Amino acid sequence: MTVLSREEWGSLTFLVADDTGVVRAMMQMTLLALGAASVAMAADGKEALEMLREKPVDIVISDLNMTPVSGLEFLQSLRTAEDAALARTPVVVVSGYEEHEVKDQVLAAGGDAFMSKPVKPGGIEARVIEILEGQRKQETVMAGTTPASSVLSQQIAPTEVPMLAQRA
């Protein structure tokens, strides 16, 4: 597994969609503590989609169970958006449900990653790294070259492993 440098984190923008204000605030504090450039917040899927149309972000973190527009409805609307770049926005869906059917449903609807609550900083960091590595590998394949090694070159130092385990 790789880690992101402060510069890489500092270039990322996020949108957190959750109908619980405390959860939004905690997620915002976590992302900013990890080094994110900015974190916008939406109270539901409808507001999140409207915000993305106004100002795209690098990654969305969305709760699954929101009203009036759920995370799954948001995801389906996003994936069918006319704006192709908007439709490709990576989405991590978060839920208190851990059943495999829920995760499978999210991934089948186009979710890039799924996380069970409670969410921990190390888990967020791992999902973000997975998404970025996947994007970079896809860009490399589309460019017609094959990566010799991981796209992100900075490896976890042995002294960082216990720290990341605590955050996960």
C-alpha positions as CSV (number, residue, x, y, z in Angstrom):
1,M,0.0,0.0,0.0
2,T,1.2,3.5,-0.7
3,V,0.6,6.8,1.1
4,L,-0.2,10.2,-0.3
5,S,2.2,13.0,0.3
6,R,1.0,16.3,1.8
7,E,1.2,17.8,-1.6
8,E,-1.1,15.1,-3.1
9,W,-3.6,15.5,-0.3
10,G,-3.4,19.2,-0.6
11,S,-4.5,19.1,-4.2
12,L,-7.7,17.0,-3.5
13,T,-11.2,18.4,-3.1
14,F,-14.0,16.5,-1.6
15,L,-17.8,16.7,-1.2
16,V,-19.3,15.0,1.8
17,A,-23.0,14.2,1.5
18,D,-24.8,13.1,4.8
19,D,-28.1,14.1,6.3
20,T,-26.6,14.2,9.8
21,G,-24.7,17.5,10.5
22,V,-22.4,15.9,13.1
23,V,-21.3,13.2,10.7
24,R,-20.6,15.8,8.0
25,A,-18.6,17.9,10.4
26,M,-16.6,14.9,11.6
27,M,-15.9,13.8,8.1
28,Q,-14.8,17.3,7.1
29,M,-12.5,17.5,10.1
30,T,-11.0,14.1,9.2
31,L,-10.4,15.0,5.6
32,L,-8.9,18.4,6.4
33,A,-6.6,16.7,9.1
34,L,-5.4,14.3,6.4
35,G,-4.5,17.4,4.3
36,A,-7.4,17.8,1.8
37,A,-7.5,21.2,0.0
38,S,-11.2,21.7,0.6
39,V,-14.3,19.8,1.8
40,A,-17.8,20.9,0.7
41,M,-20.8,19.5,2.5
42,A,-24.3,18.6,1.3
43,A,-27.3,17.5,3.4
44,D,-28.6,14.9,0.9
45,G,-28.1,13.5,-2.5
46,K,-30.1,16.2,-4.3
47,E,-28.1,18.9,-2.8
48,A,-24.9,17.0,-3.6
49,L,-25.8,16.7,-7.2
50,E,-26.6,20.4,-7.5
51,M,-23.3,21.3,-5.8
52,L,-21.3,19.1,-8.2
53,R,-22.9,20.7,-11.2
54,E,-21.8,24.1,-9.9
55,K,-18.3,23.0,-8.8
56,P,-16.9,19.6,-9.4
57,V,-14.7,17.9,-6.8
58,D,-12.2,15.1,-7.0
59,I,-14.0,12.6,-4.7
60,V,-17.5,12.4,-3.1
61,I,-18.1,10.6,0.2
62,S,-21.8,9.9,0.5
63,D,-23.9,8.3,3.2
64,L,-26.2,5.6,1.8
65,N,-29.3,6.3,3.9
66,M,-30.3,10.0,3.5
67,T,-33.7,11.6,2.9
68,P,-35.2,12.9,0.7
69,V,-32.6,11.6,-1.9
70,S,-30.6,8.6,-0.8
71,G,-26.9,7.9,-1.5
72,L,-27.9,5.2,-3.9
73,E,-30.3,7.5,-5.8
74,F,-27.6,10.2,-5.9
75,L,-25.1,7.7,-7.3
76,Q,-27.5,6.5,-10.0
77,S,-28.3,10.1,-11.0
78,L,-24.6,11.0,-11.0
79,R,-23.6,8.0,-13.2
80,T,-26.3,9.0,-15.7
81,A,-25.4,12.7,-15.9
82,E,-25.1,14.2,-19.4
83,D,-21.7,15.7,-18.4
84,A,-19.3,12.8,-18.9
85,A,-16.7,14.2,-16.5
86,L,-19.3,14.7,-13.8
87,A,-20.6,11.2,-14.3
88,R,-17.1,9.8,-13.7
89,T,-16.6,11.5,-10.3
90,P,-15.4,8.9,-7.8
91,V,-17.9,8.1,-5.0
92,V,-17.2,6.4,-1.7
93,V,-20.5,5.2,-0.2
94,V,-20.7,4.9,3.6
95,S,-23.3,2.9,5.5
96,G,-24.1,1.5,8.9
97,Y,-25.1,-1.7,7.1
98,E,-22.3,-4.2,6.6
99,E,-24.2,-6.8,4.6
100,H,-22.5,-8.0,1.4
101,E,-25.8,-7.3,-0.5
102,V,-25.6,-3.6,0.3
103,K,-22.0,-3.4,-0.7
104,D,-22.7,-5.3,-3.9
105,Q,-25.7,-3.0,-4.7
106,V,-23.5,0.1,-4.2
107,L,-20.7,-1.2,-6.4
108,A,-23.2,-2.4,-9.1
109,A,-24.7,1.1,-9.1
110,G,-21.3,2.6,-9.9
111,G,-19.9,3.3,-6.5
112,D,-16.1,3.3,-6.5
113,A,-15.7,2.1,-2.9
114,F,-17.8,1.1,0.1
115,M,-17.1,1.7,3.8
116,S,-19.0,0.6,6.9
117,K,-19.6,2.9,9.8
118,P,-17.9,3.8,12.0
119,V,-15.5,5.4,9.5
120,K,-11.9,5.8,10.7
121,P,-9.2,8.1,9.2
122,G,-7.1,5.1,8.0
123,G,-10.1,3.6,6.2
124,I,-10.8,6.9,4.4
125,E,-7.1,7.2,3.5
126,A,-7.1,3.7,2.1
127,R,-10.2,4.2,0.0
128,V,-8.8,7.5,-1.4
129,I,-5.5,5.8,-2.3
130,E,-7.3,2.9,-4.0
131,I,-9.4,5.3,-6.1
132,L,-6.4,7.5,-7.1
133,E,-4.3,4.4,-8.0
134,G,-7.2,3.0,-10.0
135,Q,-7.6,6.3,-11.9
136,R,-3.9,6.5,-12.6
137,K,-3.7,2.9,-13.8
138,Q,-6.7,3.6,-16.1
139,E,-5.1,6.7,-17.5
140,T,-1.9,4.7,-18.1
141,V,-3.8,2.0,-19.9
142,M,-5.7,4.6,-22.0
143,A,-2.4,6.2,-22.9
144,G,-1.2,2.8,-24.2
145,T,1.6,2.1,-21.7
146,T,1.9,-0.4,-18.9
147,P,3.1,0.7,-15.5
148,A,6.3,-1.1,-14.4
149,S,5.3,-0.6,-10.7
150,S,2.7,1.2,-8.6
151,V,1.8,4.6,-10.0
152,L,2.3,6.1,-6.5
153,S,5.9,5.5,-5.7
154,Q,6.1,6.5,-2.1
155,Q,5.9,3.3,0.0
156,I,4.8,3.0,3.7
157,A,7.8,3.1,5.9
158,P,7.9,0.2,8.5
159,T,7.5,2.8,11.3
160,E,4.2,4.0,9.8
161,V,2.5,0.7,9.8
162,P,1.4,0.7,13.5
163,M,0.2,4.3,13.1
164,L,-2.0,3.4,10.0
165,A,-3.3,0.3,11.8
166,Q,-4.5,2.5,14.7
167,R,-6.3,4.9,12.3
168,A,-7.9,2.1,10.4
